Amino acid sequence: MTPSAENPPSSPPSAAHGARSHARQAGPVVVIGHCVLEHRFEVSRLVSGTGQHAAHGYRTVVGGPAGRAACAAHRLRHASASPRVRLVSAIGDDEAGAALLRALNHQGLSRQGLLTVPGARTAISAVLVAAHGEQQVHHFAGDALERAGPLDPATWRDAVAVQVDTRWPAVALSVLEDCRRCGVPTLLAADAAPADVLQSLAPLADWVVFTVDGLRAWAGERHAIWQTLARHAARQLERVQLVVALGAEGAWWHPPDGRQITLPAEPPQGVDVGASADVLRGALLLGLGEGRSAGFAMRWALAAASLAGGGRPLARSAVKVALETAV
């Protein structure tokens, strides 16, 4: 039987977790990287060309690989038994930055790790979501991350697990190097980015979770079959827990022991691949921070990603039910 989401894992935590001190076990999971104010418009269908088109729904949400992962981890944590979640990012002192702070507060996340950069512009996205889940995204990256400067190592050194992403490469590099020296488990959110950025960061992380576009960008092969690239990445990153998030198809996982495991989504997902990949990472990071085994953490993360990808509410109890019904 699959272990309950509230019970200890049946196998011991990884060596990196076993090496943690008792003081560090009380620390947070830390998500460092790109956070976006997302304007989501619900439309009947996506259209091309000029003209005015009506939306039948609108809301603002926290987006970006760091923002979505942190929100997912926070919503999935056990109120008393899970690590706290610390989001570390940079925003501008503009209206979008103020709105993003309000959105984070609505999610229940602390603003402690948010750096407000004077004169900088906050990242924003306009997302059109059609009736069947198809999306069109228009993104403005802003300049807050590049103007923020280096982070204080105290930001992550008390962590039980840390996620970084490719949108803040200089910071990600210093965090991964320092965490490796300190024995803090790390996860790289590997989305599409310049190949040199991906290739410099991936070998330093304990876990690398690619999207298919990120995997193709890492290899410099925009149209290659992802399975071929995944096997190539497994040979190159032999010491890494390598994951390819596949949206509605689940995930492909290559642990350092050489196995190649395809994990189906449970239950089947919808089409919001971007959201499901970020939720998978946030849930995986939380599982690792709770000291779960790698296998349990992956099943837990896929169940969470399935709920998010299908547009269902994300809650710890719902993930527990999904795991139990998948047995």
ROLUMFI-490375 format. One record per residue (C-alpha): x, y, z; residue in three letters. Coordinates in Angstrom, 2 decimals. Example, Ala and Ser with C-alpha at 12.3 -4.5 7.8 and 13.67 -1.06 7.14 Angstrom:
SITE       c1       c2       c3  code
SITE    12.30    -4.50     7.80   ALA
SITE    13.67    -1.06     7.14   SER
***
This chain:
SITE       c1       c2       c3  code
SITE     0.00     0.00     0.00   MET
SITE     1.19     3.52    -0.75   THR
SITE     2.27     5.27     2.48   PRO
SITE    -0.15     7.90     3.76   SER
SITE     0.82    11.52     3.18   ALA
SITE     0.84    11.92     6.96   GLU
SITE     2.97     8.82     7.75   ASN
SITE     6.75     8.50     7.66   PRO
SITE     8.26     7.17     4.41   PRO
SITE     8.98     3.45     4.29   SER
SITE    12.58     3.99     3.21   SER
SITE    15.19     6.23     4.85   PRO
SITE    15.90     9.77     3.66   PRO
SITE    18.81    10.44     1.31   SER
SITE    22.37    10.80     2.56   ALA
SITE    22.11    14.56     2.23   ALA
SITE    19.14    14.55     4.58   HIS
SITE    20.84    12.19     7.01   GLY
SITE    23.73    14.61     7.29   ALA
SITE    21.55    17.50     8.41   ARG
SITE    21.91    18.78    11.95   SER
SITE    18.95    18.85    14.35   HIS
SITE    19.06    22.66    14.22   ALA
SITE    18.69    22.68    10.44   ARG
SITE    15.73    20.26    10.55   GLN
SITE    13.71    23.04    12.16   ALA
SITE    14.49    25.44     9.32   GLY
SITE    12.36    26.40     6.30   PRO
SITE    12.23    25.27     2.71   VAL
SITE    13.54    28.22     0.70   VAL
SITE    12.46    29.04    -2.86   VAL
SITE    14.77    31.54    -4.57   ILE
SITE    14.09    33.02    -7.98   GLY
SITE    11.60    34.61   -10.33   HIS
SITE     8.26    35.80    -8.99   CYS
SITE     5.67    37.38   -11.30   VAL
SITE     2.39    39.23   -10.94   LEU
SITE     0.10    37.31   -13.30   GLU
SITE    -3.04    38.88   -14.79   HIS
SITE    -5.27    35.98   -15.87   ARG
SITE    -8.12    36.63   -18.32   PHE
SITE   -10.68    33.89   -18.94   GLU
SITE   -11.87    33.92   -22.55   VAL
SITE   -14.09    31.66   -24.62   SER
SITE   -11.34    31.02   -27.18   ARG
SITE    -7.95    32.32   -28.25   LEU
SITE    -8.00    34.55   -31.31   VAL
SITE    -5.39    36.12   -33.56   SER
SITE    -5.33    39.48   -35.24   GLY
SITE    -6.40    42.90   -34.05   THR
SITE    -9.60    44.06   -32.38   GLY
SITE   -11.31    44.02   -29.02   GLN
SITE   -12.36    40.76   -27.42   HIS
SITE   -14.33    40.21   -24.23   ALA
SITE   -13.10    38.26   -21.20   ALA
SITE   -15.65    36.61   -18.91   HIS
SITE   -13.31    36.32   -15.92   GLY
SITE   -10.25    38.06   -14.46   TYR
SITE    -7.99    37.66   -11.44   ARG
SITE    -4.43    38.35   -10.36   THR
SITE    -2.29    35.51    -9.05   VAL
SITE     1.31    34.84    -8.05   VAL
SITE     3.26    33.45   -11.01   GLY
SITE     6.79    32.62   -12.04   GLY
SITE     8.73    29.42   -11.24   PRO
SITE     9.62    30.57    -7.73   ALA
SITE     6.29    32.21    -6.94   GLY
SITE     4.14    29.25    -8.01   ARG
SITE     6.41    26.68    -6.35   ALA
SITE     6.44    28.60    -3.07   ALA
SITE     2.65    29.01    -3.09   CYS
SITE     2.22    25.29    -3.79   ALA
SITE     4.58    24.27    -0.99   ALA
SITE     2.85    26.63     1.43   HIS
SITE    -0.62    25.32     0.58   ARG
SITE     0.54    21.69     0.92   LEU
SITE     2.38    21.99     4.22   ARG
SITE     1.09    20.52     7.45   HIS
SITE     0.38    23.46     9.76   ALA
SITE     2.41    22.09    12.67   SER
SITE     4.64    19.34    11.26   ALA
SITE     5.98    20.75     7.96   SER
SITE     8.82    23.23     7.43   PRO
SITE     7.90    26.85     6.89   ARG
SITE     8.15    28.23     3.35   VAL
SITE    10.36    31.22     2.57   ARG
SITE    10.11    32.87    -0.85   LEU
SITE    13.15    34.92    -1.87   VAL
SITE    12.81    37.17    -4.90   SER
SITE    13.10    40.79    -6.00   ALA
SITE    10.37    43.21    -7.06   ILE
SITE    10.22    46.88    -8.00   GLY
SITE     8.76    49.71    -5.94   ASP
SITE     6.00    50.13    -8.53   ASP
SITE     2.26    49.41    -8.57   GLU
SITE     2.86    45.87    -9.83   ALA
SITE     5.21    45.22    -6.92   GLY
SITE     2.61    46.43    -4.42   ALA
SITE    -0.03    44.24    -6.06   ALA
SITE     2.29    41.24    -5.95   LEU
SITE     2.86    41.76    -2.23   LEU
SITE    -0.91    41.81    -1.71   ARG
SITE    -1.26    38.59    -3.72   ALA
SITE     1.45    36.90    -1.64   LEU
SITE    -0.22    38.07     1.53   ASN
SITE    -3.51    36.60     0.27   HIS
SITE    -1.71    33.27    -0.20   GLN
SITE    -0.45    33.46     3.39   GLY
SITE     3.22    33.75     2.42   LEU
SITE     5.55    36.00     4.38   SER
SITE     7.09    38.98     2.58   ARG
SITE    10.27    38.57     4.63   GLN
SITE    12.34    37.26     1.70   GLY
SITE    11.09    39.79    -0.86   LEU
SITE    13.62    42.47    -1.80   LEU
SITE    12.09    45.74    -2.99   THR
SITE    14.53    47.42    -5.39   VAL
SITE    14.08    51.21    -5.69   PRO
SITE    13.40    52.32    -9.25   GLY
SITE    13.11    48.74   -10.58   ALA
SITE    10.14    47.33   -12.49   ARG
SITE     8.31    44.21   -11.32   THR
SITE     7.85    41.23   -13.64   ALA
SITE     4.28    40.86   -14.93   ILE
SITE     2.43    38.52   -17.27   SER
SITE    -0.89    38.71   -19.09   ALA
SITE    -2.30    35.20   -19.50   VAL
SITE    -5.31    34.44   -21.69   LEU
SITE    -6.95    31.16   -20.65   VAL
SITE    -9.47    29.61   -23.04   ALA
SITE   -12.41    27.40   -22.09   ALA
SITE   -10.54    24.13   -22.67   HIS
SITE    -7.39    25.29   -20.92   GLY
SITE    -5.35    26.55   -23.87   GLU
SITE    -3.23    29.55   -22.92   GLN
SITE    -1.50    32.50   -24.48   GLN
SITE     1.09    34.31   -22.35   VAL
SITE     2.56    37.78   -22.80   HIS
SITE     5.42    38.36   -20.37   HIS
SITE     7.35    41.44   -19.26   PHE
SITE    10.44    40.36   -17.30   ALA
SITE    11.11    43.67   -15.54   GLY
SITE    14.58    44.38   -14.15   ASP
SITE    14.26    43.82   -10.41   ALA
SITE    16.27    40.58   -10.33   LEU
SITE    19.20    41.94   -12.30   GLU
SITE    19.32    45.11   -10.20   ARG
SITE    18.96    43.37    -6.82   ALA
SITE    22.60    42.38    -6.34   GLY
SITE    23.92    39.39    -4.37   PRO
SITE    21.99    37.77    -1.53   LEU
SITE    23.10    37.37     2.06   ASP
SITE    23.97    33.64     2.59   PRO
SITE    21.91    33.79     5.81   ALA
SITE    18.90    33.82     3.45   THR
SITE    19.27    30.08     2.79   TRP
SITE    21.78    28.59     5.25   ARG
SITE    19.12    27.62     7.81   ASP
SITE    17.11    25.78     5.13   ALA
SITE    16.17    22.10     5.02   VAL
SITE    15.92    22.29     1.20   ALA
SITE    16.41    25.05    -1.39   VAL
SITE    15.06    25.64    -4.91   GLN
SITE    16.66    28.01    -7.41   VAL
SITE    15.80    28.75   -11.03   ASP
SITE    17.49    29.88   -14.21   THR
SITE    15.88    33.35   -14.24   ARG
SITE    18.35    34.56   -11.55   TRP
SITE    21.49    32.74   -12.75   PRO
SITE    24.24    34.53   -10.79   ALA
SITE    22.35    34.10    -7.52   VAL
SITE    21.44    30.49    -8.39   ALA
SITE    25.11    29.67    -9.00   LEU
SITE    26.29    31.10    -5.67   SER
SITE    23.41    29.42    -3.78   VAL
SITE    24.05    25.99    -5.33   LEU
SITE    27.77    26.17    -4.64   GLU
SITE    27.25    27.26    -1.04   ASP
SITE    24.53    24.69    -0.37   CYS
SITE    26.79    21.93    -1.67   ARG
SITE    29.50    22.98     0.79   ARG
SITE    26.96    23.15     3.64   CYS
SITE    25.09    19.93     2.81   GLY
SITE    21.73    21.58     2.11   VAL
SITE    19.67    19.62    -0.49   PRO
SITE    18.95    21.64    -3.64   THR
SITE    16.54    21.59    -6.58   LEU
SITE    17.01    23.44    -9.88   LEU
SITE    13.88    24.54   -11.76   ALA
SITE    15.23    24.05   -15.28   ALA
SITE    12.93    25.83   -17.71   ASP
SITE    13.92    27.18   -21.12   ALA
SITE    17.01    29.38   -20.71   ALA
SITE    20.36    29.95   -22.44   PRO
SITE    22.19    26.64   -22.78   ALA
SITE    25.30    27.90   -20.98   ASP
SITE    23.20    28.88   -17.94   VAL
SITE    21.52    25.49   -17.76   LEU
SITE    24.76    23.60   -18.31   GLN
SITE    26.60    25.52   -15.59   SER
SITE    23.84    25.14   -12.97   LEU
SITE    22.53    21.60   -13.52   ALA
SITE    25.61    19.64   -12.30   PRO
SITE    25.59    21.57    -9.01   LEU
SITE    22.04    20.64    -7.94   ALA
SITE    20.91    17.49    -6.13   ASP
SITE    17.64    17.48    -8.11   TRP
SITE    17.09    18.96   -11.58   VAL
SITE    13.47    19.19   -12.73   VAL
SITE    13.34    20.02   -16.44   PHE
SITE    10.37    20.96   -18.53   THR
SITE    10.62    19.50   -22.03   VAL
SITE    11.47    22.99   -23.37   ASP
SITE    14.12    23.33   -20.67   GLY
SITE    15.62    19.97   -21.58   LEU
SITE    15.80    20.96   -25.25   ARG
SITE    17.39    24.30   -24.32   ALA
SITE    19.98    22.50   -22.15   TRP
SITE    20.92    20.27   -25.09   ALA
SITE    20.68    22.99   -27.75   GLY
SITE    18.23    20.80   -29.70   GLU
SITE    14.94    22.65   -30.14   ARG
SITE    13.12    19.90   -32.02   HIS
SITE    14.77    16.72   -30.72   ALA
SITE    12.77    13.86   -29.20   ILE
SITE    12.76    14.48   -25.46   TRP
SITE    13.39    10.79   -24.59   GLN
SITE    16.69    10.88   -26.46   THR
SITE    17.73    14.09   -24.73   LEU
SITE    16.69    12.73   -21.33   ALA
SITE    18.94     9.68   -21.71   ARG
SITE    21.77    11.97   -22.80   HIS
SITE    21.20    14.22   -19.78   ALA
SITE    21.19    11.18   -17.48   ALA
SITE    24.65    10.23   -18.75   ARG
SITE    25.95    13.78   -18.34   GLN
SITE    24.34    14.38   -14.94   LEU
SITE    24.92    10.95   -13.44   GLU
SITE    25.02    12.16    -9.81   ARG
SITE    21.78    14.15   -10.08   VAL
SITE    18.18    13.15    -9.40   GLN
SITE    16.96    14.00   -12.89   LEU
SITE    13.25    14.65   -13.57   VAL
SITE    11.46    15.70   -16.75   VAL
SITE     7.99    17.11   -16.03   ALA
SITE     5.62    15.93   -18.78   LEU
SITE     2.37    17.63   -17.83   GLY
SITE    -0.61    15.35   -18.54   ALA
SITE     1.76    12.40   -19.09   GLU
SITE     3.28    12.56   -15.61   GLY
SITE     7.08    12.62   -15.28   ALA
SITE    10.22    10.78   -16.27   TRP
SITE    12.64    10.20   -13.38   TRP
SITE    16.26     9.05   -13.45   HIS
SITE    17.77     8.52    -9.97   PRO
SITE    21.57     8.25    -9.61   PRO
SITE    21.25     4.43    -9.30   ASP
SITE    20.70     4.27   -13.07   GLY
SITE    17.01     3.38   -13.22   ARG
SITE    14.71     5.12   -15.71   GLN
SITE    11.22     5.43   -14.29   ILE
SITE     8.13     6.81   -16.02   THR
SITE     5.55     7.93   -13.46   LEU
SITE     2.03     8.51   -14.80   PRO
SITE     0.00    11.47   -13.63   ALA
SITE    -2.45    10.55   -10.89   GLU
SITE    -5.23    11.43   -11.57   PRO
SITE    -4.95    12.55   -15.26   PRO
SITE    -4.12    16.21   -15.62   GLN
SITE    -5.48    19.07   -17.68   GLY
SITE    -3.39    21.19   -20.02   VAL
SITE    -1.84    23.79   -17.69   ASP
SITE     1.65    22.34   -18.09   VAL
SITE     3.49    25.37   -16.73   GLY
SITE     1.53    25.47   -13.50   ALA
SITE     1.76    21.71   -12.99   SER
SITE     5.57    21.73   -13.42   ALA
SITE     5.99    24.47   -10.83   ASP
SITE     3.61    22.76    -8.42   VAL
SITE     5.52    19.50    -8.91   LEU
SITE     8.71    21.29    -7.89   ARG
SITE     7.15    23.00    -4.89   GLY
SITE     5.58    19.77    -3.66   ALA
SITE     8.81    17.84    -4.25   LEU
SITE    10.82    20.45    -2.35   LEU
SITE     8.39    20.27     0.56   LEU
SITE     8.56    16.47     0.57   GLY
SITE    12.34    16.57     0.69   LEU
SITE    12.20    19.19     3.44   GLY
SITE     9.95    16.87     5.44   GLU
SITE    12.59    14.14     5.16   GLY
SITE    10.59    11.92     2.80   ARG
SITE    12.26     9.25     0.69   SER
SITE    12.96    10.18    -2.93   ALA
SITE    10.32     7.74    -4.19   GLY
SITE     7.59     8.98    -1.88   PHE
SITE     8.47    12.63    -2.57   ALA
SITE     8.13    12.01    -6.32   MET
SITE     4.73    10.30    -6.00   ARG
SITE     3.55    13.06    -3.66   TRP
SITE     4.73    15.76    -6.08   ALA
SITE     3.07    14.13    -9.09   LEU
SITE    -0.24    13.83    -7.27   ALA
SITE    -0.06    17.54    -6.41   ALA
SITE     0.89    18.47    -9.98   ALA
SITE    -2.03    16.43   -11.32   SER
SITE    -4.47    18.37    -9.16   LEU
SITE    -3.01    21.71   -10.23   ALA
SITE    -2.77    20.82   -13.92   GLY
SITE    -6.40    19.80   -13.94   GLY
SITE    -7.49    23.04   -12.33   GLY
SITE    -8.55    21.40    -9.06   ARG
SITE    -7.99    23.00    -5.64   PRO
SITE    -4.58    22.24    -4.17   LEU
SITE    -4.63    21.01    -0.57   ALA
SITE    -2.69    18.46     1.48   ARG
SITE    -5.82    16.41     2.13   SER
SITE    -6.59    16.22    -1.61   ALA
SITE    -3.07    15.00    -2.40   VAL
SITE    -3.39    12.36     0.32   LYS
SITE    -6.64    11.12    -1.23   VAL
SITE    -5.07    11.04    -4.72   ALA
SITE    -2.18     8.94    -3.42   LEU
SITE    -4.45     6.49    -1.63   GLU
SITE    -6.83     6.05    -4.58   THR
SITE    -3.87     5.43    -6.91   ALA
SITE    -2.85     2.27    -5.01   VAL
***
